[in-house]
Amino acid sequence: MTQEQIQKYYKITPDPDEKNRACIFIERGPFAGITVAFGRFQMADKDNDDGSVKARYEYEMIGIPPDFEGREFTDEEGENFEFMLGQIYIHILNEQLEKQKEESEDGTNRKYDFTKPSI
């Protein structure tokens, strides 16, 4: 999925428990209606042989629609759910990094062109 496609699958929502954590509401797909709170995120120390990077993240399902309660999911569905959560988490992190690139230490916003030398 592209970043634009991923963005259509969720919206950021306030934490109902008022804890300091990122929460999302899944709006599309087979898991629509589930609210998830993200926890810790950690990148692996070394890359995979194919150049990709492994990441580990924690999450908690804090809102489950009534029609999902008691429903059994296949291993494949569970893997798809966790893959989608990983894509969403990466999308959120990328957005935050883009915002931080523009904010300087004194709190003012500036556009930097990282492709041009500063000297």
N, CA, C and O atoms as a GROMACS GRO file, in nm:
protein
  476
    1MET      N    1   0.084  -0.119   0.000
    1MET     CA    2   0.000   0.000   0.000
    1MET      C    3   0.088   0.125   0.000
    1MET      O    4   0.195   0.127   0.060
    2THR      N    5   0.040   0.226  -0.067
    2THR     CA    6   0.111   0.354  -0.066
    2THR      C    7   0.073   0.431   0.061
    2THR      O    8  -0.023   0.398   0.129
    3GLN      N    9   0.151   0.534   0.090
    3GLN     CA   10   0.123   0.617   0.207
    3GLN      C   11  -0.015   0.683   0.196
    3GLN      O   12  -0.085   0.698   0.296
    4GLU      N   13  -0.054   0.723   0.075
    4GLU     CA   14  -0.185   0.786   0.055
    4GLU      C   15  -0.298   0.687   0.081
    4GLU      O   16  -0.401   0.723   0.138
    5GLN      N   17  -0.279   0.561   0.040
    5GLN     CA   18  -0.380   0.458   0.064
    5GLN      C   19  -0.392   0.427   0.213
    5GLN      O   20  -0.502   0.412   0.265
    6ILE      N   21  -0.279   0.417   0.279
    6ILE     CA   22  -0.279   0.387   0.423
    6ILE      C   23  -0.354   0.495   0.500
    6ILE      O   24  -0.429   0.464   0.593
    7GLN      N   25  -0.333   0.619   0.462
    7GLN     CA   26  -0.394   0.732   0.533
    7GLN      C   27  -0.547   0.724   0.530
    7GLN      O   28  -0.612   0.776   0.621
    8LYS      N   29  -0.604   0.661   0.430
    8LYS     CA   30  -0.750   0.650   0.418
    8LYS      C   31  -0.808   0.542   0.509
    8LYS      O   32  -0.930   0.536   0.526
    9TYR      N   33  -0.724   0.457   0.566
    9TYR     CA   34  -0.771   0.346   0.647
    9TYR      C   35  -0.796   0.380   0.793
    9TYR      O   36  -0.861   0.304   0.864
   10TYR      N   37  -0.746   0.493   0.839
   10TYR     CA   38  -0.755   0.522   0.982
   10TYR      C   39  -0.768   0.672   1.006
   10TYR      O   40  -0.747   0.754   0.918
   11LYS      N   41  -0.804   0.703   1.131
   11LYS     CA   42  -0.795   0.842   1.177
   11LYS      C   43  -0.740   0.838   1.319
   11LYS      O   44  -0.766   0.744   1.394
   12ILE      N   45  -0.665   0.941   1.354
   12ILE     CA   46  -0.613   0.952   1.489
   12ILE      C   47  -0.727   0.997   1.579
   12ILE      O   48  -0.804   1.086   1.543
   13THR      N   49  -0.737   0.935   1.694
   13THR     CA   50  -0.847   0.963   1.786
   13THR      C   51  -0.793   0.986   1.927
   13THR      O   52  -0.687   0.933   1.961
   14PRO      N   53  -0.862   1.065   2.007
   14PRO     CA   54  -0.816   1.087   2.145
   14PRO      C   55  -0.817   0.956   2.225
   14PRO      O   56  -0.900   0.868   2.200
   15ASP      N   57  -0.727   0.945   2.318
   15ASP     CA   58  -0.720   0.828   2.405
   15ASP      C   59  -0.834   0.836   2.506
   15ASP      O   60  -0.839   0.930   2.586
   16PRO      N   61  -0.925   0.738   2.505
   16PRO     CA   62  -1.037   0.743   2.599
   16PRO      C   63  -0.994   0.732   2.745
   16PRO      O   64  -1.066   0.777   2.835
   17ASP      N   65  -0.878   0.672   2.769
   17ASP     CA   66  -0.826   0.658   2.906
   17ASP      C   67  -0.738   0.775   2.946
   17ASP      O   68  -0.683   0.777   3.057
   18GLU      N   69  -0.723   0.873   2.856
   18GLU     CA   70  -0.643   0.993   2.879
   18GLU      C   71  -0.499   0.961   2.918
   18GLU      O   72  -0.438   1.032   2.999
   19LYS      N   73  -0.445   0.855   2.861
   19LYS     CA   74  -0.303   0.823   2.880
   19LYS      C   75  -0.227   0.892   2.767
   19LYS      O   76  -0.287   0.932   2.667
   20ASN      N   77  -0.099   0.904   2.782
   20ASN     CA   78  -0.017   0.970   2.681
   20ASN      C   79   0.027   0.867   2.577
   20ASN      O   80   0.141   0.821   2.579
   21ARG      N   81  -0.064   0.832   2.485
   21ARG     CA   82  -0.033   0.734   2.382
   21ARG      C   83  -0.113   0.766   2.256
   21ARG      O   84  -0.219   0.827   2.261
   22ALA      N   85  -0.061   0.722   2.144
   22ALA     CA   86  -0.127   0.746   2.015
   22ALA      C   87  -0.237   0.642   1.996
   22ALA      O   88  -0.213   0.522   2.012
   23CYS      N   89  -0.356   0.688   1.961
   23CYS     CA   90  -0.468   0.598   1.936
   23CYS      C   91  -0.522   0.622   1.796
   23CYS      O   92  -0.527   0.736   1.748
   24ILE      N   93  -0.563   0.514   1.731
   24ILE     CA   94  -0.622   0.525   1.599
   24ILE      C   95  -0.754   0.450   1.596
   24ILE      O   96  -0.775   0.354   1.671
   25PHE      N   97  -0.842   0.494   1.507
   25PHE     CA   98  -0.967   0.426   1.479
   25PHE      C   99  -0.959   0.378   1.336
   25PHE      O  100  -0.938   0.458   1.245
   26ILE      N  101  -0.975   0.248   1.314
   26ILE     CA  102  -0.967   0.191   1.180
   26ILE      C  103  -1.101   0.212   1.111
   26ILE      O  104  -1.205   0.167   1.160
   27GLU      N  105  -1.098   0.282   0.997
   27GLU     CA  106  -1.221   0.322   0.928
   27GLU      C  107  -1.258   0.232   0.811
   27GLU      O  108  -1.374   0.231   0.769
   28ARG      N  109  -1.163   0.157   0.758
   28ARG     CA  110  -1.188   0.078   0.637
   28ARG      C  111  -1.135  -0.064   0.652
   28ARG      O  112  -1.058  -0.095   0.743
   29GLY      N  113  -1.180  -0.148   0.561
   29GLY     CA  114  -1.128  -0.284   0.554
   29GLY      C  115  -1.198  -0.378   0.650
   29GLY      O  116  -1.296  -0.342   0.715
   30PRO      N  117  -1.146  -0.500   0.659
   30PRO     CA  118  -1.211  -0.603   0.741
   30PRO      C  119  -1.205  -0.575   0.891
   30PRO      O  120  -1.276  -0.640   0.968
   31PHE      N  121  -1.122  -0.480   0.933
   31PHE     CA  122  -1.109  -0.448   1.075
   31PHE      C  123  -1.168  -0.313   1.110
   31PHE      O  124  -1.138  -0.256   1.215
   32ALA      N  125  -1.253  -0.262   1.023
   32ALA     CA  126  -1.316  -0.131   1.047
   32ALA      C  127  -1.393  -0.134   1.178
   32ALA      O  128  -1.465  -0.229   1.208
   33GLY      N  129  -1.376  -0.027   1.256
   33GLY     CA  130  -1.447  -0.013   1.383
   33GLY      C  131  -1.361  -0.041   1.504
   33GLY      O  132  -1.402  -0.012   1.617
   34ILE      N  133  -1.242  -0.096   1.484
   34ILE     CA  134  -1.153  -0.127   1.595
   34ILE      C  135  -1.071  -0.002   1.631
   34ILE      O  136  -1.022   0.068   1.542
   35THR      N  137  -1.057   0.025   1.760
   35THR     CA  138  -0.972   0.133   1.808
   35THR      C  139  -0.849   0.070   1.872
   35THR      O  140  -0.859  -0.021   1.954
   36VAL      N  141  -0.732   0.122   1.834
   36VAL     CA  142  -0.605   0.066   1.880
   36VAL      C  143  -0.522   0.176   1.945
   36VAL      O  144  -0.515   0.288   1.894
   37ALA      N  145  -0.458   0.143   2.056
   37ALA     CA  146  -0.362   0.233   2.121
   37ALA      C  147  -0.223   0.176   2.096
   37ALA      O  148  -0.196   0.060   2.127
   38PHE      N  149  -0.136   0.258   2.041
   38PHE     CA  150   0.001   0.215   2.015
   38PHE      C  151   0.087   0.235   2.138
   38PHE      O  152   0.069   0.331   2.213
   39GLY      N  153   0.180   0.143   2.157
   39GLY     CA  154   0.276   0.152   2.266
   39GLY      C  155   0.415   0.174   2.212
   39GLY      O  156   0.436   0.254   2.121
   40ARG      N  157   0.509   0.103   2.267
   40ARG     CA  158   0.651   0.118   2.233
   40ARG      C  159   0.679   0.074   2.089
   40ARG      O  160   0.617  -0.018   2.038
   41PHE      N  161   0.775   0.142   2.026
   41PHE     CA  162   0.820   0.110   1.890
   41PHE      C  163   0.971   0.098   1.894
   41PHE      O  164   1.040   0.182   1.951
   42GLN      N  165   1.023  -0.010   1.832
   42GLN     CA  166   1.167  -0.032   1.835
   42GLN      C  167   1.213  -0.091   1.702
   42GLN      O  168   1.154  -0.185   1.650
   43MET      N  169   1.321  -0.033   1.648
   43MET     CA  170   1.382  -0.084   1.525
   43MET      C  171   1.486  -0.189   1.562
   43MET      O  172   1.549  -0.180   1.668
   44ALA      N  173   1.502  -0.290   1.475
   44ALA     CA  174   1.603  -0.394   1.497
   44ALA      C  175   1.743  -0.334   1.483
   44ALA      O  176   1.762  -0.234   1.414
   45ASP      N  177   1.840  -0.398   1.548
   45ASP     CA  178   1.977  -0.348   1.545
   45ASP      C  179   2.042  -0.361   1.407
   45ASP      O  180   2.123  -0.277   1.369
   46LYS      N  181   2.005  -0.465   1.332
   46LYS     CA  182   2.065  -0.480   1.199
   46LYS      C  183   1.958  -0.509   1.096
   46LYS      O  184   1.850  -0.559   1.127
   47ASP      N  185   1.990  -0.475   0.970
   47ASP     CA  186   1.897  -0.494   0.860
   47ASP      C  187   1.886  -0.642   0.823
   47ASP      O  188   1.975  -0.722   0.854
   48ASN      N  189   1.775  -0.677   0.756
   48ASN     CA  190   1.759  -0.810   0.701
   48ASN      C  191   1.852  -0.826   0.581
   48ASN      O  192   1.908  -0.728   0.532
   49ASP      N  193   1.868  -0.948   0.535
   49ASP     CA  194   1.954  -0.975   0.419
   49ASP      C  195   1.908  -0.901   0.294
   49ASP      O  196   1.990  -0.864   0.210
   50ASP      N  197   1.777  -0.878   0.282
   50ASP     CA  198   1.724  -0.810   0.163
   50ASP      C  199   1.727  -0.657   0.176
   50ASP      O  200   1.679  -0.586   0.088
   51GLY      N  201   1.782  -0.607   0.286
   51GLY     CA  202   1.792  -0.462   0.306
   51GLY      C  203   1.676  -0.402   0.382
   51GLY      O  204   1.683  -0.285   0.422
   52SER      N  205   1.571  -0.478   0.404
   52SER     CA  206   1.458  -0.427   0.481
   52SER      C  207   1.494  -0.425   0.629
   52SER      O  208   1.591  -0.488   0.672
   53VAL      N  209   1.416  -0.353   0.706
   53VAL     CA  210   1.443  -0.338   0.849
   53VAL      C  211   1.326  -0.395   0.928
   53VAL      O  212   1.210  -0.369   0.896
   54LYS      N  213   1.358  -0.472   1.029
   54LYS     CA  214   1.253  -0.524   1.117
   54LYS      C  215   1.222  -0.421   1.224
   54LYS      O  216   1.310  -0.350   1.272
   55ALA      N  217   1.097  -0.415   1.260
   55ALA     CA  218   1.055  -0.327   1.368
   55ALA      C  219   0.964  -0.406   1.461
   55ALA      O  220   0.893  -0.498   1.419
   56ARG      N  221   0.967  -0.369   1.585
   56ARG     CA  222   0.881  -0.432   1.685
   56ARG      C  223   0.798  -0.321   1.748
   56ARG      O  224   0.851  -0.214   1.781
   57TYR      N  225   0.670  -0.346   1.764
   57TYR     CA  226   0.584  -0.245   1.825
   57TYR      C  227   0.480  -0.313   1.912
   57TYR      O  228   0.444  -0.429   1.892
   58GLU      N  229   0.432  -0.238   2.007
   58GLU     CA  230   0.328  -0.287   2.096
   58GLU      C  231   0.199  -0.212   2.067
   58GLU      O  232   0.200  -0.096   2.028
   59TYR      N  233   0.088  -0.281   2.086
   59TYR     CA  234  -0.042  -0.217   2.070
   59TYR      C  235  -0.143  -0.284   2.162
   59TYR      O  236  -0.124  -0.396   2.208
   60GLU      N  237  -0.250  -0.212   2.186
   60GLU     CA  238  -0.360  -0.264   2.268
   60GLU      C  239  -0.490  -0.228   2.198
   60GLU      O  240  -0.513  -0.113   2.162
   61MET      N  241  -0.576  -0.328   2.179
   61MET     CA  242  -0.708  -0.300   2.122
   61MET      C  243  -0.795  -0.246   2.235
   61MET      O  244  -0.826  -0.318   2.330
   62ILE      N  245  -0.834  -0.120   2.224
   62ILE     CA  246  -0.910  -0.058   2.332
   62ILE      C  247  -1.056  -0.036   2.295
   62ILE      O  248  -1.136   0.007   2.379
   63GLY      N  249  -1.092  -0.064   2.171
   63GLY     CA  250  -1.230  -0.052   2.127
   63GLY      C  251  -1.260  -0.157   2.023
   63GLY      O  252  -1.202  -0.157   1.915
   64ILE      N  253  -1.350  -0.248   2.056
   64ILE     CA  254  -1.384  -0.356   1.964
   64ILE      C  255  -1.534  -0.351   1.937
   64ILE      O  256  -1.614  -0.350   2.032
   65PRO      N  257  -1.575  -0.346   1.809
   65PRO     CA  258  -1.718  -0.343   1.777
   65PRO      C  259  -1.788  -0.469   1.829
   65PRO      O  260  -1.727  -0.576   1.834
   66PRO      N  261  -1.915  -0.457   1.868
   66PRO     CA  262  -1.988  -0.572   1.922
   66PRO      C  263  -1.990  -0.693   1.828
   66PRO      O  264  -1.988  -0.807   1.875
   67ASP      N  265  -1.995  -0.670   1.697
   67ASP     CA  266  -2.000  -0.784   1.604
   67ASP      C  267  -1.867  -0.858   1.593
   67ASP      O  268  -1.862  -0.965   1.532
   68PHE      N  269  -1.759  -0.805   1.651
   68PHE     CA  270  -1.630  -0.875   1.653
   68PHE      C  271  -1.612  -0.958   1.780
   68PHE      O  272  -1.528  -1.048   1.783
   69GLU      N  273  -1.689  -0.930   1.883
   69GLU     CA  274  -1.672  -0.999   2.010
   69GLU      C  275  -1.705  -1.147   1.994
   69GLU      O  276  -1.810  -1.184   1.942
   70GLY      N  277  -1.612  -1.231   2.040
   70GLY     CA  278  -1.630  -1.375   2.032
   70GLY      C  279  -1.598  -1.434   1.896
   70GLY      O  280  -1.603  -1.556   1.879
   71ARG      N  281  -1.566  -1.352   1.800
   71ARG     CA  282  -1.535  -1.400   1.665
   71ARG      C  283  -1.392  -1.454   1.660
   71ARG      O  284  -1.300  -1.395   1.716
   72GLU      N  285  -1.376  -1.566   1.594
   72GLU     CA  286  -1.244  -1.626   1.576
   72GLU      C  287  -1.184  -1.576   1.445
   72GLU      O  288  -1.251  -1.574   1.342
   73PHE      N  289  -1.058  -1.535   1.450
   73PHE     CA  290  -0.987  -1.491   1.331
   73PHE      C  291  -0.882  -1.594   1.294
   73PHE      O  292  -0.822  -1.657   1.381
   74THR      N  293  -0.860  -1.611   1.165
   74THR     CA  294  -0.757  -1.703   1.119
   74THR      C  295  -0.619  -1.642   1.144
   74THR      O  296  -0.606  -1.522   1.168
   75ASP      N  297  -0.517  -1.727   1.137
   75ASP     CA  298  -0.380  -1.676   1.151
   75ASP      C  299  -0.350  -1.575   1.042
   75ASP      O  300  -0.283  -1.475   1.067
   76GLU      N  301  -0.398  -1.601   0.921
   76GLU     CA  302  -0.374  -1.508   0.809
   76GLU      C  303  -0.440  -1.373   0.836
   76GLU      O  304  -0.380  -1.269   0.808
   77GLU      N  305  -0.562  -1.374   0.888
   77GLU     CA  306  -0.630  -1.248   0.921
   77GLU      C  307  -0.552  -1.172   1.029
   77GLU      O  308  -0.539  -1.050   1.022
   78GLY      N  309  -0.502  -1.245   1.128
   78GLY     CA  310  -0.423  -1.182   1.234
   78GLY      C  311  -0.295  -1.121   1.180
   78GLY      O  312  -0.256  -1.011   1.220
   79GLU      N  313  -0.229  -1.192   1.089
   79GLU     CA  314  -0.107  -1.139   1.027
   79GLU      C  315  -0.138  -1.015   0.944
   79GLU      O  316  -0.063  -0.918   0.947
   80ASN      N  317  -0.249  -1.019   0.870
   80ASN     CA  318  -0.289  -0.902   0.790
   80ASN      C  319  -0.319  -0.782   0.879
   80ASN      O  320  -0.283  -0.669   0.846
   81PHE      N  321  -0.384  -0.807   0.993
   81PHE     CA  322  -0.415  -0.700   1.088
   81PHE      C  323  -0.287  -0.637   1.141
   81PHE      O  324  -0.273  -0.515   1.142
   82GLU      N  325  -0.193  -0.720   1.183
   82GLU     CA  326  -0.068  -0.668   1.239
   82GLU      C  327   0.016  -0.599   1.132
   82GLU      O  328   0.084  -0.500   1.162
   83PHE      N  329   0.014  -0.648   1.009
   83PHE     CA  330   0.086  -0.581   0.901
   83PHE      C  331   0.027  -0.443   0.877
   83PHE      O  332   0.100  -0.345   0.862
   84MET      N  333  -0.108  -0.435   0.874
   84MET     CA  334  -0.174  -0.307   0.854
   84MET      C  335  -0.140  -0.210   0.967
   84MET      O  336  -0.113  -0.092   0.941
   85LEU      N  337  -0.140  -0.257   1.091
   85LEU     CA  338  -0.104  -0.171   1.204
   85LEU      C  339   0.039  -0.120   1.190
   85LEU      O  340   0.067  -0.004   1.219
   86GLY      N  341   0.129  -0.207   1.146
   86GLY     CA  342   0.267  -0.165   1.124
   86GLY      C  343   0.277  -0.056   1.019
   86GLY      O  344   0.353   0.040   1.036
   87GLN      N  345   0.202  -0.071   0.910
   87GLN     CA  346   0.202   0.030   0.804
   87GLN      C  347   0.147   0.163   0.855
   87GLN      O  348   0.199   0.270   0.822
   88ILE      N  349   0.042   0.156   0.936
   88ILE     CA  350  -0.017   0.278   0.993
   88ILE      C  351   0.083   0.344   1.088
   88ILE      O  352   0.101   0.466   1.084
   89TYR      N  353   0.148   0.264   1.172
   89TYR     CA  354   0.245   0.318   1.268
   89TYR      C  355   0.358   0.390   1.194
   89TYR      O  356   0.398   0.500   1.232
   90ILE      N  357   0.410   0.327   1.089
   90ILE     CA  358   0.517   0.387   1.010
   90ILE      C  359   0.469   0.516   0.944
   90ILE      O  360   0.543   0.614   0.936
   91HIS      N  361   0.345   0.516   0.896
   91HIS     CA  362   0.289   0.637   0.833
   91HIS      C  363   0.284   0.751   0.933
   91HIS      O  364   0.321   0.864   0.901
   92ILE      N  365   0.238   0.723   1.054
   92ILE     CA  366   0.230   0.826   1.158
   92ILE      C  367   0.370   0.877   1.193
   92ILE      O  368   0.390   0.998   1.206
   93LEU      N  369   0.465   0.787   1.208
   93LEU     CA  370   0.603   0.827   1.239
   93LEU      C  371   0.661   0.914   1.128
   93LEU      O  372   0.726   1.015   1.156
   94ASN      N  373   0.638   0.876   1.002
   94ASN     CA  374   0.687   0.956   0.889
   94ASN      C  375   0.628   1.096   0.890
   94ASN      O  376   0.699   1.194   0.865
   95GLU      N  377   0.499   1.107   0.919
   95GLU     CA  378   0.435   1.239   0.925
   95GLU      C  379   0.498   1.324   1.035
   95GLU      O  380   0.524   1.443   1.015
   96GLN      N  381   0.522   1.264   1.151
   96GLN     CA  382   0.582   1.338   1.262
   96GLN      C  383   0.725   1.382   1.229
   96GLN      O  384   0.765   1.493   1.264
   97LEU      N  385   0.800   1.297   1.163
   97LEU     CA  386   0.937   1.334   1.123
   97LEU      C  387   0.937   1.450   1.025
   97LEU      O  388   1.022   1.538   1.033
   98GLU      N  389   0.842   1.451   0.932
   98GLU     CA  390   0.832   1.561   0.837
   98GLU      C  391   0.802   1.692   0.910
   98GLU      O  392   0.858   1.796   0.876
   99LYS      N  393   0.715   1.687   1.009
   99LYS     CA  394   0.684   1.808   1.087
   99LYS      C  395   0.806   1.856   1.164
   99LYS      O  396   0.831   1.977   1.171
  100GLN      N  397   0.881   1.764   1.221
  100GLN     CA  398   0.999   1.801   1.299
  100GLN      C  399   1.109   1.860   1.213
  100GLN      O  400   1.187   1.943   1.261
  101LYS      N  401   1.117   1.819   1.088
  101LYS     CA  402   1.219   1.875   0.999
  101LYS      C  403   1.201   2.024   0.981
  101LYS      O  404   1.297   2.097   0.956
  102GLU      N  405   1.077   2.070   0.994
  102GLU     CA  406   1.047   2.211   0.969
  102GLU      C  407   1.057   2.297   1.094
  102GLU      O  408   1.062   2.420   1.082
  103GLU      N  409   1.061   2.237   1.211
  103GLU     CA  410   1.063   2.316   1.334
  103GLU      C  411   1.205   2.325   1.389
  103GLU      O  412   1.273   2.224   1.405
  104SER      N  413   1.248   2.446   1.416
  104SER     CA  414   1.383   2.466   1.468
  104SER      C  415   1.384   2.466   1.620
  104SER      O  416   1.279   2.454   1.684
  105GLU      N  417   1.502   2.478   1.676
  105GLU     CA  418   1.516   2.475   1.821
  105GLU      C  419   1.446   2.590   1.891
  105GLU      O  420   1.401   2.575   2.005
  106ASP      N  421   1.435   2.706   1.826
  106ASP     CA  422   1.371   2.820   1.891
  106ASP      C  423   1.220   2.822   1.872
  106ASP      O  424   1.153   2.919   1.910
  107GLY      N  425   1.165   2.715   1.814
  107GLY     CA  426   1.020   2.704   1.803
  107GLY      C  427   0.961   2.766   1.678
  107GLY      O  428   0.841   2.753   1.655
  108THR      N  429   1.041   2.832   1.597
  108THR     CA  430   0.989   2.888   1.473
  108THR      C  431   0.996   2.784   1.363
  108THR      O  432   1.081   2.694   1.366
  109ASN      N  433   0.907   2.796   1.269
  109ASN     CA  434   0.905   2.701   1.158
  109ASN      C  435   0.983   2.755   1.041
  109ASN      O  436   0.970   2.871   1.003
  110ARG      N  437   1.064   2.669   0.985
  110ARG     CA  438   1.142   2.705   0.867
  110ARG      C  439   1.141   2.588   0.771
  110ARG      O  440   1.133   2.473   0.813
  111LYS      N  441   1.148   2.618   0.643
  111LYS     CA  442   1.161   2.514   0.542
  111LYS      C  443   1.309   2.496   0.512
  111LYS      O  444   1.379   2.592   0.482
  112TYR      N  445   1.355   2.375   0.521
  112TYR     CA  446   1.494   2.344   0.488
  112TYR      C  447   1.497   2.264   0.359
  112TYR      O  448   1.412   2.179   0.336
  113ASP      N  449   1.594   2.292   0.277
  113ASP     CA  450   1.616   2.213   0.157
  113ASP      C  451   1.740   2.128   0.183
  113ASP      O  452   1.853   2.177   0.172
  114PHE      N  453   1.718   2.002   0.217
  114PHE     CA  454   1.829   1.916   0.255
  114PHE      C  455   1.912   1.872   0.135
  114PHE      O  456   2.017   1.810   0.152
  115THR      N  457   1.867   1.903   0.014
  115THR     CA  458   1.943   1.865  -0.105
  115THR      C  459   2.047   1.968  -0.141
  115THR      O  460   2.136   1.939  -0.221
  116LYS      N  461   2.039   2.090  -0.084
  116LYS     CA  462   2.134   2.196  -0.114
  116LYS      C  463   2.231   2.213   0.002
  116LYS      O  464   2.190   2.210   0.118
  117PRO      N  465   2.360   2.230  -0.028
  117PRO     CA  466   2.456   2.252   0.081
  117PRO      C  467   2.432   2.387   0.147
  117PRO      O  468   2.387   2.481   0.083
  118SER      N  469   2.462   2.395   0.275
  118SER     CA  470   2.438   2.520   0.349
  118SER      C  471   2.556   2.615   0.342
  118SER      O  472   2.545   2.729   0.387
  119ILE      N  473   2.666   2.572   0.288
  119ILE     CA  474   2.786   2.657   0.280
  119ILE      C  475   2.802   2.709   0.139
  119ILE      O  476   2.897   2.783   0.111
   0.00000   0.00000   0.00000
